[in-house]
Amino acid sequence: MASGMGVDEDSGETKGGMWELDQKLDQPMDEEAGRLRNMYREKTFSSLLLLRLAFQSLGVVYGDLGTSPLYVFYNTFPHGIDDTEDVIGALSLIIYSLTLIPLLKYVFIVCRANDNGQGGTFALYSLLCRHAKIKTIPNQHRTDEELTTYSRSTFHEHSFAAKTKRWLEAYPFRKTSLLILVVVGTCMLIGDGILTPAISVLSASGGIKVDHPKMSNDVVVVVAVIILVFLFSVQHYGTDRVGWLFAPIVLLWFLLVGGIGIYNIWKYDSSVLRAFSPVYIYRYFRRRKKDGWTSLGGIMLSITGTEALFADLAHFPVSAIQLAFTVIVFPCLLLTYTGQAAYLMQNKEHVVDAFYRSIPGIIYWPVFVVATLAAIVASQATITATFSIIKQALAHGCFPRVKVVHTSKKFLGQIYIPDINWILMILCIAVTAGFRNQSQIGNAYGTAVVIVMLVTTFLMTLIMLLVWRCHWVLVLLFTVLSLVVECTYFSAVLFKVDQGGWVPLVIAAAFFIIMYAWHYGTVKRYEFEMHSKVSMAWILGLGPSLGLVRVPGIGLVYTELASGVPHIFSHFITNLPAVHSVVVFVCVKYLPVYTVPEDERFLVKRIGPKSFHMFRCVARYGYKDLHKRDEEFERKLFDNLFLFVRLENMMEGCSDSDEYSLYGQQTQNSAGFLLRNNGNLTTGSSNFTCSTVDSIIRVESPIQGNNNTVTSSGRESSQAEVDEMEFLNCCRDAGVVHILGNTVVRARRDSRFYKKIAIDYIYAFLRKMCRENSVIFNIPHESLLNVGQIFYV
């Protein structure tokens, strides 16, 4: 329920395509409704629609995974091939790696753990936050759980899921540890966003040198850098304008590499097909021993892009992604790796550039062009995934405030973050120009990918227990099998830390310090504001005038508190001689859901008696939502405030509390809802829902059926409504002032040294460097009032 009160306004955020329309119209209200919705979707997809969505998913989801054949065999055998039987063993490892990780684990299991189409580590974390109280910022309220998008499972008190939930909630240390795990996975994915463009573009550009062997490697690096600069420079245009090209390019790429693979198997050595027998994996390790083990770092690159696959889920149903992978991606990848292996059986000295060497001469340059375009598409998909996951981290209070630009009116998930874009570009160019070869970049790439996969496995274990409520035996089976494979790869990449594997660790460490220090400072500031709230007794003691001159106008006081009067307000009225006639405390809060429907966004309640003219408005957003420009946000805020006043007067006497939280959305219990028809207020049922701070009480509607009898109390209520509405409109016409706290956070003198470093230096530096709240909320300077204060936490 929400105080949007049934006002169904067009949000202006309509997404394109039948899938997005279905997603918007059919949102789950509980677990059963969610299951029915998924069944409905899967059954109503026509064959043509499913094929179209599968085709489109190729360009968005599979670009990174599809360009791996450019560099896998070189990174597996950086020092050359001693025995052609090693090629068969390596091919067998690639075949079963592709089968176990991308196919079985991600496409058929992990992708089903999406949060209404959103993937990534923070999407999994949001799912867990809805099923257990593990958020480290304690700003949850029970009304948040009544959102239509706040779907979650319920379980028996004595079930294994309930025990897991209690175990997670028992100690703050466990909540913090889980958040740290999520942040580590996010930092590694950001590193992935740096390394993917570097290795993909550099590998594709290397095709120039194959046809001109005397060309210097510096030329290849310069070409790669030029392509990277161009790629990052056009990010602000978004993918909406050129996105229609991505799917045809990637489809053509897969068909080309698959066809070349068939040609090479037929021409060179069809005996490589014996690699489908896992016995060659055993022989490979027995023959190469430690060298075979460390070569797993190169084999690992054959499944890179799988983690980006999960982060790029938006806009596509799971069935379309599964169809594209099983019909196009998986067979073509197997063919191209098998074809390269067949070529290397007779040309083992060409392992450095096996892919380009194995291309028939007549189609070499067309394939080179398509390879370069595919590398750009793969890089674009990873960069977009990085933007999306940073936006999610930002909504969870785990990343400094940065500018987020939505590049498409049709697809809300397509965003651009300028600051991050240029940081990624600088680091990507530094990695490309610094290493200058695929081998060391590949070692770094493998380290980042395997850590993201390990984090996903741990989160999926909790998802299977709390969200899916799987039997613990199935959970144990999934976890053990995943960890056996991924820990094997992880042990192999550890041998290559000194050969480039240190790069993602350094990048991730830098981003981890930034993200965790910001989150730590945010939590400490919130806790201080919670403990320094102004008591209602003090407010009531000031009287209706609040001890000051009430000047015409409306003051919007921004606060992070969803309840109580913030400390900034007492600081404001004790230092200024006047305050506005109407005061509204505005709290912009992000919830662990992908979106909050427009008609459920605002919660409004009154603070104190009516004569005080003080209100609270909580604006709730999901991690995918866009905070609109100030004029639209302000308009919707006042629409909900006026609607609240109408409802409150209609329900006069339903509660003995002066604080109301009124909701007008129809619920399963047939609670009342309101509709506005040309400014008139009508009822949609005979019951209304009114809630105090502590409980929700059902009351009878003052208007029933067609009864036009108006009592004297009704006349008084109507008159009071008109008077207050006129008063609010007059105050609004007089002017609206936005009051923000310009807070400086300092660690107390008796704090430990690490807290002083985190708060006084890192957090303070990040607050100076990041965007101010006034910019984030798009507040015009002429109506902005900053109130300075210092918090000692």
Secondary structure, DSSP 8 states (H G I E B T S, - for coil): --TTTT-----S----HHHHHHHHH---SSHHHHHHHHHHHHHH--HHHHHHHHHHHHHHHSHHHHTGGGTHHHHHSTT--S-HHHHHHHHHHHHHHHIIIIIIIIITTGGGG-BTTB-SHHHHHHHHHHHS---SS----GGGGGSTT-------TTSHHHHHHHHHHH-HHHHHHHHHHHHHHHHHHHHHHHHHHHHHHHHHHTHHHHHSTTS-HHHHHHHHHHHHHHHHHTGGG-STTTHHHHHHHHHHHHHHHHHHHHHHHHHT-GGGGGGGSTHHHHHHHHHHTHHHHHTHHHHGGGGTTHHHHHHT-TTS-HHHHHHHIIIIIHHHHHHHHHHHHHHHHH-GGGGGGHHHHTS-GGGHHHHHHHHHHHHHHHHHHHHHHHHHHHHHHHHTT-S-----EE--SS-TT-EE-HHHHHHHHHHHHHHHHHH-SHHHHHHHHHHHHHHHHHHHHHHHHHHHHHTS---HHHHHHHHHHHHHHHHHHHHHHHTTGGGTTHHHHHHHHHHHHHHHHHHHHHHHHHHHHHHT-B-HHHHHHHTTTTTSEEEEEEEEEEES-SSSB-HHHHHHHTT-SEEEEEEEEEEEEE-SSS---GGGSEEEEEES-GGG-EEEEEEEE-TT-----HHHHHHHHHHHHHHHHHHHHHTTTS-S-S--EE--S--TT----EEEETTEEEESSSEEEEE-SS-EEEEE-SS-TT-----HHHHHHHHHHHHHHHHHHHHHHH-EEEEEEEEEEE--TTS-HHHHIIIIIIIHHHHHHS--HHHHTT--GGGEEEEEEEEE-
